[in-house]
Amino acid sequence: MERTDNLLRMLRTNYIASQDEILDFQWKNYVKHTVSGIRVDDVDSYREALFVLLLSKENDSSIFTNIVRARENARSVQDYITKELWQNLNDYYHLIRSPETERTIREDDPVTAMDLLLRESTLFYGTVDITMYRGEGYAFLNLGKYIERTLQILDILQLRIQDMGTSPNEAVHWKYLLYSLSGYEFHTKEYKNSLATSDVMDQLFFNTRFPHSVMYALLQTDRYFDRLDALSLPENFKEIKFLIGKSISDLKYRMHPVTEVKYIQELIDVTRTQVVMCSGKLATRYFGYS
């Protein structure tokens, strides 16, 4: 569900940017990065790109697929979630399958459909927060949420850098990047609307007051993993605790200032590798995946 929320916000922002600003915006770059099982060359318009990214049943990474799988997962653990949360997922499922949603995306204003989907996403977060028992399931739910958020921040930033290329409109690109992470208003208050590369990177990587920064997400991952200490085998807990701590310290004590693209890309690659390794160890040690 975290992936769904981030993808929706990114697509909504990029659609608006492609309509409002004179940017060299390439939908195929986003399709190529996020789609699996579909030929990118078959996507020849922004309408088709939005359909593939939002509603395609053949795309394993589409919003439709994410919501269907989330509902299936919720059904399998229905005894461990609240009825309000199940109802929310069910409503989300019926909305994404609605013919009206497809018609709006294909023929009308796609923002209207994405706003309705984002409303359900916001309701999901609120329902989890006010109805879920603070036990083992809640801890695992938030672990997955913040690990996925970290990876999504890195992916969205990397896509924006690729989209920028050698564009002279750097500040415009940073503005829409922040919009896609719900961070533009925060930036105007915290950094006086400078949109300087150093300030944008500080916000996205290090600012713990911004809930979509990498450091915030990693610290929350560490916080919720600590709740599993009493339920874990000591060797498993220590191994993953070390990996999370290493990710945080390596980010905190980086060698280079994050002001140039080559250093931004280096930090993205290193952090992603560490987080993916941590996620893999969690899956192996706690869920038995090989």
C-alpha positions in Angstrom: 0.0 0.0 0.0 2.9 2.3 0.6 4.1 1.7 -3.0 0.6 2.4 -4.2 0.4 5.7 -2.4 3.8 6.9 -3.6 3.2 5.8 -7.2 -0.2 7.6 -7.3 1.3 10.8 -6.0 4.2 10.7 -8.4 1.9 10.0 -11.4 -0.5 12.8 -10.4 2.3 15.3 -10.0 4.0 14.3 -13.2 0.8 14.5 -15.2 0.2 18.0 -13.9 3.8 19.0 -14.6 3.5 17.7 -18.1 0.5 20.0 -18.7 1.6 23.1 -16.8 5.3 23.5 -17.4 7.6 23.4 -20.5 9.5 20.3 -19.5 11.0 17.6 -21.6 8.8 15.0 -19.9 9.0 11.4 -21.2 6.3 9.1 -20.0 8.2 6.1 -21.5 11.0 6.6 -19.0 8.5 6.0 -16.1 6.8 3.1 -17.9 10.2 1.5 -18.5 11.2 1.8 -14.9 8.0 0.6 -13.2 6.4 -1.8 -15.7 7.0 -5.5 -16.0 5.4 -7.9 -18.5 4.5 -5.2 -21.1 6.5 -3.9 -24.1 7.4 -0.2 -23.5 7.3 0.5 -27.3 3.5 -0.3 -27.2 2.9 2.8 -25.0 2.8 5.7 -27.3 0.7 8.4 -25.4 0.4 9.7 -21.9 -3.2 8.2 -21.7 -1.9 4.8 -22.5 1.0 5.3 -20.1 -1.4 6.2 -17.3 -3.6 3.2 -18.1 -0.7 0.8 -18.0 0.7 2.3 -14.8 -2.7 2.5 -13.0 -5.1 -0.1 -14.3 -3.3 -2.7 -16.4 -3.9 -6.3 -15.2 -0.8 -7.4 -17.2 1.5 -5.0 -15.4 2.7 -6.7 -12.2 3.5 -3.3 -10.7 0.3 -1.4 -11.6 -1.9 0.3 -8.9 -4.6 -2.3 -9.8 -2.3 -5.2 -9.2 -1.0 -3.7 -5.9 -4.5 -3.2 -4.5 -5.7 -6.6 -5.6 -2.8 -8.3 -3.9 -3.1 -6.2 -0.8 -6.8 -7.3 -0.5 -5.8 -10.9 -1.1 -3.2 -10.7 1.7 -5.7 -9.0 4.0 -8.2 -11.8 3.3 -5.7 -14.4 4.4 -5.1 -12.6 7.7 -8.6 -11.3 8.3 -8.6 -12.6 11.9 -5.6 -10.3 12.6 -6.9 -7.0 11.1 -9.9 -4.9 12.1 -13.2 -5.0 10.2 -12.8 -1.3 9.5 -9.4 -2.0 7.7 -10.9 -4.8 5.7 -13.8 -2.6 4.7 -11.4 0.1 3.6 -9.4 -2.3 1.4 -12.6 -3.7 0.0 -13.8 -0.2 -1.0 -10.4 0.6 -2.5 -10.6 -2.7 -4.5 -14.1 -1.8 -5.9 -13.0 1.7 -6.8 -10.0 0.6 -8.8 -12.2 -2.0 -10.7 -14.9 0.6 -11.4 -15.6 1.2 -15.1 -16.0 4.9 -14.2 -12.4 5.0 -13.0 -11.2 3.5 -16.3 -13.3 5.9 -18.3 -12.0 8.9 -16.4 -8.4 7.9 -17.0 -8.9 7.1 -20.6 -11.2 9.9 -21.7 -11.7 12.6 -19.0 -9.5 14.3 -16.4 -7.1 11.6 -15.0 -6.4 13.8 -11.9 -10.1 13.3 -10.8 -9.6 9.5 -10.8 -6.2 9.7 -9.0 -7.6 12.1 -6.4 -10.3 9.5 -5.5 -7.7 6.7 -5.3 -5.5 8.9 -3.1 -8.4 9.6 -0.8 -8.8 5.8 -0.3 -5.1 5.6 0.4 -5.3 8.3 3.0 -8.3 6.5 4.6 -6.2 3.3 4.7 -3.4 5.0 6.7 -5.9 6.6 9.0 -7.8 3.4 9.6 -4.6 1.5 10.4 -3.5 4.2 12.8 -6.8 4.4 14.8 -8.0 0.8 14.7 -5.1 -1.6 14.7 -3.9 -3.3 17.9 -0.3 -2.4 18.6 1.1 -5.9 18.5 3.4 -8.0 16.4 1.2 -7.5 13.3 1.3 -3.7 13.6 5.1 -3.8 14.0 5.5 -5.8 10.8 3.0 -3.7 9.0 5.1 -0.5 9.8 8.4 -2.3 9.0 7.2 -3.0 5.5 5.7 0.5 5.2 9.0 2.3 6.0 11.3 0.0 4.1 9.1 0.4 1.1 9.0 4.2 1.6 12.8 4.3 1.7 13.0 2.5 -1.6 10.3 4.6 -3.2 12.0 7.8 -2.3 15.2 6.6 -3.9 13.4 5.4 -7.0 11.4 8.6 -7.4 14.5 10.7 -7.0 16.5 8.6 -9.5 13.7 8.9 -12.1 13.6 12.7 -11.6 17.4 12.9 -12.1 17.1 10.9 -15.3 14.3 13.1 -16.5 16.3 16.3 -15.8 19.2 15.3 -18.0 20.9 18.6 -18.8 17.8 20.7 -18.4 18.3 24.3 -17.4 15.1 24.2 -15.4 16.6 22.5 -12.4 14.5 24.3 -9.8 11.3 23.4 -11.7 12.2 19.7 -11.6 13.0 19.9 -7.9 9.7 21.6 -7.2 7.7 18.8 -8.8 9.9 16.2 -7.2 8.9 17.7 -3.8 5.3 17.9 -4.8 5.4 14.2 -5.7 6.7 13.4 -2.1 4.2 15.8 -0.4 7.2 18.0 0.5 6.9 21.3 -1.3 5.0 23.1 1.4 7.5 21.8 4.0 10.4 23.1 1.8 9.0 26.6 1.6 8.8 26.8 5.4 12.0 25.0 6.3 14.3 26.3 3.5 12.6 29.6 2.6 11.7 28.2 -0.9 15.3 28.2 -2.1 15.0 25.0 -4.2 18.8 24.8 -4.2 20.1 21.3 -4.8 21.8 21.1 -1.4 18.6 22.0 0.4 16.4 19.6 -1.6 18.8 16.8 -0.9 19.1 17.7 2.7 15.3 17.5 3.0 15.0 14.2 1.1 17.9 12.4 2.7 18.6 13.8 6.2 15.8 16.0 7.6 14.1 13.9 10.3 11.2 16.4 10.5 10.1 15.5 7.0 8.2 12.2 7.0 9.3 11.3 3.4 13.0 11.7 4.0 15.3 8.6 3.8 16.6 9.2 7.3 13.1 9.5 8.8 12.0 6.3 7.2 15.2 4.4 8.3 14.8 5.6 11.9 11.1 4.5 11.9 12.2 1.1 10.5 14.7 0.8 13.4 12.0 1.9 15.9 9.4 -0.7 14.8 12.0 -3.4 14.5 13.0 -2.9 18.2 9.5 -3.9 19.1 10.2 -7.4 17.8 13.1 -8.0 20.1 11.2 -10.1 22.7 9.6 -12.1 19.9 12.8 -12.8 17.9 15.7 -15.3 18.1 18.6 -13.3 19.5 20.9 -14.1 16.5 18.3 -13.0 14.0 17.5 -9.8 15.8 21.1 -8.8 16.2 21.9 -9.5 12.5 19.1 -7.3 11.2 19.5 -4.6 13.9 23.1 -4.3 12.8 22.1 -3.9 9.1 19.6 -1.2 10.0 22.0 0.6 12.2 24.7 0.5 9.5 22.3 2.0 6.9 21.6 4.9 9.3 25.2 5.5 10.3 26.5 5.3 6.7 23.9 7.9 5.6 24.6 10.1 8.6 28.4 10.1 8.2 28.6 10.2 4.4 32.0 11.3 2.9 30.8 13.7 0.2 28.3 16.6 0.3 25.2 15.8 -1.7 25.3 18.6 -4.1 26.4 17.0 -7.4 24.5 14.4 -9.4 27.3 11.8 -9.2 27.3 12.0 -5.4 23.5 11.9 -5.3 23.5 8.8 -7.5 26.2 7.2 -5.4 24.2 7.7 -2.2 21.1 6.4 -3.9 22.9 3.2 -5.0 24.6 2.5 -1.6 21.4 3.2 0.4 19.2 1.1 -1.9 21.7 -1.9 -1.7 21.7 -1.7 2.1 17.9 -1.5 2.4 17.3 -4.3 -0.1 19.8 -6.5 1.9 17.9 -5.7 5.1 14.6 -6.4 3.5 15.9 -9.7 2.2 17.2 -10.8 5.6 13.8 -9.9 7.2 12.1 -12.1 4.6 14.5 -15.0 5.2 14.7 -14.8 9.0 11.1 -14.0 9.9 9.0 -15.3 7.0 11.1 -18.3 5.8 11.5 -17.0 2.2 14.6 -18.2 0.5 
